[in-house]
């Protein structure tokens, strides 16, 4: 019987892959993606079928380009406000379906890192991985002392590949800064530095082991949060050994219900856990996708991956209580003040745009789960605000939004009708449950009293109608401003189109005149006509290029 051929290596796994070739591949793939997005938007009648095809192409390209871009794809897999829905759904597969590398390579890495034969290190070691991710893969094993463990092994050549990719991404950002000035509002430099720092930490398994120990310490008084124990003697920068804690995938609702687990309680546990990470600990898991979390048979929440962690400035309990009731009251000023103190919003001379965005989010998303359809409305509102006064959020905020959006998707898969505020109430209650925290109890009582007074003083029907009318007038003004800007852009596009058309006609006419003169024997005049047509062609190309850029920008 013939031995089956080995699968064709991916682009990033080639033995001879020069930095110049790598740069060309990345730039070409980026340009092709931008063209596909633009082209699909120009053919609305056929765009759904074509977007599905393009999305599958993008998944293949990211897998082909390797771990750095798989991570970028995972980051984009929750950004329904940036990409069409078909792309978001396709990119979600990157979180679960990543090809494993050769088990023999994994064993070689373990032996080289730990300095001994695999069976001197572990009593048993399963060469077939139980999971594969963009940066490594996981094997089951058993220590000589009897503990069942999993061994996480980093992909070979990863550090060198990261170094090359980050250099190329830096060059792309410089290109955008120089030739695409509209990208300045996103502060790509800061986002790049933050992303690079997190990924560099993620490929250092010693750092991940320290993250896991810190995370476990933060939840030492929470028995329903399980964190695997790390084994330092079997851990290096490229090999990580931790306890094997089996569980049910957190999005597998039928299996959870079959075990008698209340999915509403799991939602509540997950939301409160993340609120504690963000607000109380200031240390949170930045990549909470379903592959990184599971549920034990007795209803405990298990966390597996601690490579992609991020830190924010924690706030004290009084401020947390104030913020929680501020969200209930939809008190925009208090929420903005809290976000600013955490370093998630940069103070500006005019905070009006940020207050408007915060108010918009409080009105739309505090009493119901975030729906994908709502992103288009949010994007329109943000666009109108950017046109009035550009502002930006710190890069760290993008990771928080990614984590919360992913968590929202997990919660919605378990309970489509879940309510964020209802799930968060146990967290606020637990803030003041500890014995002797009278100051916190006093703050909770004050905020509860203020909230009751707020409800009692709410506007009467006539006043409420007047306020609604004022808000509608403001919304219509914003829509009119956005419409005026849209009309202005359309007019400029039309002017460019007319110019291009005129130049096309003039150029064609001069070519025809030149041909007629040439056939009539007027060679010198024909050459002059061809020269004029050449200059017209250059002007036409310039107009078409400007028109293409304007269409893409619009």
SVG drawing of the C-alpha trace seen along z (x, -y; Angstrom):
<svg xmlns="http://www.w3.org/2000/svg" viewBox="-48 -72 67 74">
<polyline fill="none" stroke="black" stroke-width="0.4" points="0.0,0.0 1.3,-3.4 2.0,-5.7 -0.2,-8.8 1.5,-12.0 2.3,-14.5 0.0,-17.6 1.4,-20.5 3.1,-22.9 1.5,-26.3 3.2,-29.4 4.7,-30.3 6.1,-26.8 8.3,-26.8 11.9,-26.0 13.2,-28.8 11.0,-31.8 12.8,-35.1 11.6,-38.3 11.2,-40.0 8.9,-37.2 7.0,-37.3 6.6,-41.1 5.3,-40.7 2.8,-38.0 1.4,-40.1 1.1,-43.4 -0.5,-41.5 -3.0,-39.7 -3.9,-43.0 -4.4,-44.8 -6.5,-41.9 -8.7,-41.9 -9.3,-45.7 -10.2,-45.2 -12.6,-42.4 -14.4,-44.4 -14.6,-47.4 -15.8,-45.2 -18.4,-43.4 -19.8,-46.7 -20.2,-47.8 -22.4,-44.8 -25.2,-44.7 -27.4,-42.3 -24.8,-39.5 -22.7,-40.5 -24.0,-37.9 -22.9,-34.9 -19.6,-36.6 -18.9,-37.7 -19.2,-34.1 -16.7,-33.1 -14.3,-36.0 -14.7,-35.2 -13.6,-31.6 -10.7,-32.9 -9.7,-35.2 -9.7,-32.2 -7.5,-30.3 -5.1,-33.2 -4.8,-33.8 -4.1,-30.2 -1.5,-30.2 0.2,-33.4 0.5,-31.8 0.1,-32.5 0.4,-36.3 -2.4,-36.7 -4.5,-33.9 -4.4,-36.0 -5.4,-39.1 -8.2,-37.1 -9.4,-36.0 -9.4,-39.7 -11.5,-40.6 -13.9,-37.6 -15.9,-39.6 -15.9,-43.0 -19.2,-42.9 -18.9,-46.7 -15.9,-46.5 -16.5,-43.5 -19.6,-42.1 -21.4,-39.3 -20.1,-36.6 -16.5,-37.5 -17.2,-37.5 -18.8,-34.1 -16.0,-32.6 -13.3,-34.1 -14.9,-32.5 -13.6,-29.1 -10.1,-30.2 -10.8,-29.9 -11.4,-26.1 -10.1,-24.7 -6.3,-25.4 -4.1,-22.6 -1.8,-20.8 1.9,-20.4 3.9,-17.1 3.8,-15.3 7.4,-14.3 8.3,-17.9 6.4,-18.5 8.2,-15.7 11.6,-17.1 10.7,-20.5 9.7,-19.1 12.9,-17.1 15.1,-20.0 13.5,-22.4 13.3,-20.2 16.6,-18.4 15.5,-14.8 13.8,-11.9 10.1,-12.3 9.4,-9.2 11.8,-10.3 9.8,-13.5 6.3,-11.9 5.1,-8.5 2.7,-8.7 2.6,-11.2 0.0,-11.0 1.6,-12.1 -1.8,-12.9 -2.7,-16.5 -6.2,-17.0 -6.3,-20.6 -4.4,-22.9 -4.2,-26.7 -2.5,-29.3 0.5,-29.5 0.8,-25.9 -0.9,-22.6 -1.8,-20.6 -1.0,-16.9 -2.3,-14.8 0.3,-13.3 0.8,-11.8 3.6,-12.7 5.5,-10.0 3.9,-11.2 0.5,-10.2 -1.1,-13.6 -2.9,-13.8 -1.7,-16.9 -1.7,-18.6 1.4,-19.8 1.2,-22.9 4.0,-23.0 4.8,-26.1 4.9,-25.9 8.5,-25.6 10.0,-28.8 7.4,-31.0 9.6,-33.7 11.5,-34.3 8.2,-34.5 6.8,-37.0 9.8,-39.2 9.6,-39.2 5.8,-39.8 5.9,-42.7 8.6,-44.4 6.4,-44.1 3.3,-45.3 5.2,-48.3 6.1,-49.1 2.4,-48.8 1.5,-51.3 4.1,-53.8 2.7,-53.4 -0.9,-54.1 0.4,-57.1 2.1,-58.6 -0.4,-57.9 -3.7,-57.3 -4.1,-60.2 -7.7,-59.2 -6.2,-56.2 -4.7,-58.7 -7.8,-58.8 -7.4,-55.1 -4.0,-55.6 -2.6,-52.5 0.8,-52.9 -0.6,-52.5 -2.8,-49.6 0.2,-47.9 2.4,-48.3 -0.3,-47.0 -1.0,-44.0 2.7,-43.3 3.3,-43.4 0.4,-41.0 1.5,-38.5 5.1,-38.6 3.9,-37.8 1.7,-35.0 4.6,-33.1 6.5,-33.2 5.0,-30.3 6.9,-31.3 4.9,-34.6 1.7,-32.6 2.5,-30.4 2.9,-33.6 -0.4,-34.9 -2.2,-31.7 -0.8,-31.8 -1.9,-35.5 -5.3,-34.7 -5.8,-31.7 -4.8,-33.9 -7.4,-36.5 -10.1,-33.8 -8.8,-31.8 -12.0,-32.7 -14.3,-31.8 -14.7,-27.9 -16.8,-28.0 -13.9,-29.4 -11.3,-26.7 -7.8,-27.4 -5.3,-24.6 -2.3,-24.2 1.1,-24.9 4.1,-22.6 7.2,-24.8 9.7,-22.0 8.0,-21.0 7.6,-24.5 9.9,-26.7 9.4,-29.5 8.2,-27.0 6.6,-24.2 3.9,-24.6 2.6,-21.8 -0.6,-22.2 -3.4,-20.1 -5.8,-18.3 -9.3,-19.6 -11.9,-18.2 -15.1,-20.1 -18.0,-20.7 -17.4,-23.4 -19.1,-26.5 -21.2,-27.0 -22.5,-23.4 -25.9,-24.2 -27.5,-20.7 -24.7,-18.9 -24.8,-21.4 -28.6,-21.0 -28.2,-17.2 -25.9,-17.4 -28.6,-19.4 -26.6,-22.6 -28.5,-25.9 -27.2,-27.9 -28.6,-31.1 -26.4,-30.6 -23.4,-30.0 -24.1,-33.3 -24.4,-35.0 -21.1,-33.4 -19.2,-34.4 -20.4,-38.0 -19.6,-38.5 -16.2,-36.8 -15.3,-39.3 -16.6,-42.2 -14.3,-41.2 -11.4,-40.9 -12.0,-44.3 -13.1,-46.4 -11.7,-44.9 -8.5,-43.1 -7.5,-45.2 -6.2,-42.0 -8.4,-40.2 -8.3,-37.5 -8.3,-39.4 -9.3,-36.4 -12.3,-34.6 -13.3,-32.6 -15.2,-29.3 -12.0,-27.3 -10.5,-29.0 -13.4,-28.3 -15.4,-25.2 -17.9,-24.1 -17.2,-21.2 -19.9,-18.6 -20.8,-20.3 -21.3,-23.7 -17.9,-25.4 -16.4,-27.7 -13.0,-26.5 -10.4,-28.9 -7.6,-27.3 -5.5,-29.9 -3.7,-32.8 -1.3,-33.9 -3.4,-36.8 -3.9,-38.9 -4.2,-42.6 -4.2,-45.1 -6.2,-48.2 -6.3,-50.5 -8.7,-48.9 -11.2,-51.1 -12.2,-51.0 -15.4,-49.4 -17.1,-52.7 -16.5,-53.8 -17.7,-50.4 -21.0,-50.8 -21.4,-54.3 -20.8,-53.2 -23.2,-50.3 -26.0,-52.6 -24.9,-55.2 -25.5,-52.6 -28.9,-51.9 -29.7,-55.6 -28.1,-56.0 -25.9,-58.7 -23.5,-59.5 -21.2,-61.8 -20.5,-59.3 -19.8,-56.5 -17.5,-58.7 -15.7,-59.8 -15.1,-56.2 -13.8,-55.2 -11.5,-58.2 -10.1,-57.3 -9.4,-53.7 -7.5,-55.1 -9.9,-53.8 -10.9,-57.2 -8.4,-60.1 -9.7,-63.4 -10.3,-66.1 -11.0,-69.8 -14.5,-69.1 -15.9,-65.8 -19.2,-66.2 -18.6,-63.6 -17.6,-61.0 -20.6,-61.8 -22.9,-61.4 -21.4,-58.0 -21.7,-56.8 -25.3,-58.0 -26.0,-56.2 -24.6,-53.0 -26.4,-53.2 -29.7,-53.8 -29.2,-51.0 -27.4,-48.2 -27.9,-48.2 -31.2,-46.5 -30.8,-43.9 -28.0,-41.9 -26.0,-43.5 -27.5,-42.5 -25.5,-42.4 -28.0,-44.6 -27.4,-47.4 -23.8,-47.8 -24.8,-49.6 -26.8,-52.2 -23.9,-52.6 -21.5,-53.0 -23.6,-55.7 -23.8,-57.6 -20.0,-57.3 -19.4,-58.5 -21.5,-61.6 -19.6,-62.3 -16.2,-61.8 -17.1,-64.3 -17.9,-66.9 -14.8,-66.3 -12.5,-63.3 -11.6,-61.5 -10.1,-58.1 -10.1,-55.5 -6.8,-54.1 -5.6,-50.9 -6.2,-48.9 -9.9,-49.7 -10.0,-47.7 -9.0,-44.6 -11.7,-45.2 -14.3,-45.6 -13.1,-42.4 -13.3,-40.5 -16.7,-41.8 -18.1,-41.3 -16.8,-37.7 -18.3,-37.2 -21.6,-38.6 -21.6,-36.1 -21.0,-33.2 -23.7,-34.4 -26.2,-34.9 -25.5,-31.3 -26.5,-30.0 -29.5,-32.3 -30.6,-34.6 -32.7,-36.6 -30.0,-37.2 -29.9,-40.6 -26.4,-42.1 -27.6,-44.1 -29.5,-41.2 -26.4,-39.0 -24.2,-41.7 -26.2,-42.3 -24.6,-39.4 -21.2,-41.0 -22.3,-44.3 -24.0,-42.4 -20.7,-40.5 -18.8,-43.8 -20.3,-44.5 -20.7,-41.0 -17.4,-40.8 -17.6,-41.3 -16.5,-44.6 -16.8,-46.6 -19.2,-49.1 -18.1,-51.9 -19.0,-49.9 -22.4,-49.0 -22.9,-52.7 -22.1,-53.6 -24.4,-50.9 -27.2,-52.2 -26.6,-55.8 -26.6,-54.8 -29.7,-52.6 -31.5,-55.6 -30.4,-57.9 -31.6,-55.4 -35.1,-55.2 -35.3,-59.0 -34.2,-59.1 -37.1,-56.7 -39.6,-58.8 -38.4,-62.0 -38.6,-60.7 -40.3,-63.0 -44.1,-63.1 -45.7,-62.0 -46.0,-65.5 -42.3,-66.4 -41.2,-63.0 -42.9,-63.8 -41.2,-67.1 -37.8,-65.5 -38.5,-62.9 -39.3,-65.6 -36.1,-67.4 -34.1,-64.2 -35.8,-63.6 -34.9,-67.1 -31.3,-66.5 -31.3,-63.1 -32.8,-64.7 -30.1,-67.4 -27.4,-64.8 -29.0,-62.9 -29.2,-66.1 -25.6,-66.8 -24.6,-63.3 -26.9,-63.6 -25.3,-66.9 -21.8,-65.4 -23.0,-62.5 -24.3,-64.9 -21.1,-66.8 -19.1,-63.6 -21.5,-62.5 -21.0,-65.9 -17.3,-65.7 -17.4,-62.2 -19.7,-63.3 -17.3,-66.2 -14.4,-63.8 -16.5,-61.4 -17.4,-64.3 -13.8,-65.3 -12.7,-61.8 -15.4,-61.5 -14.3,-64.8 -10.7,-63.8 -11.6,-60.4 -13.5,-62.1 -10.7,-64.6 -8.0,-61.9 -10.0,-59.6 -10.7,-62.6 -7.0,-63.5 -6.1,-59.9 -8.6,-59.8 -7.4,-63.2 -3.8,-61.9 -4.8,-58.8 -6.6,-60.9 -3.7,-63.3 -1.2,-60.4 -3.2,-58.8 -3.4,-62.1 0.3,-62.6 0.5,-65.3 3.1,-63.5 4.2,-66.4 0.6,-67.4 -0.2,-63.8 2.8,-63.5 1.6,-66.7 -1.9,-65.2 -0.5,-61.9 1.6,-63.9 -1.5,-65.8 -3.5,-62.6 -0.6,-61.1 -0.8,-64.0 -4.5,-63.7 -4.1,-59.9 -1.9,-60.8 -4.4,-63.2 -7.2,-60.7 -5.2,-58.0 -4.7,-60.5 -8.4,-61.3 -9.4,-57.6 -6.9,-56.9 -8.4,-59.7 -11.9,-58.5 -11.0,-55.0 -9.5,-56.2 -12.6,-58.4 -14.9,-55.5 -12.9,-53.3 -12.9,-56.0 -16.7,-56.6"/>
</svg>
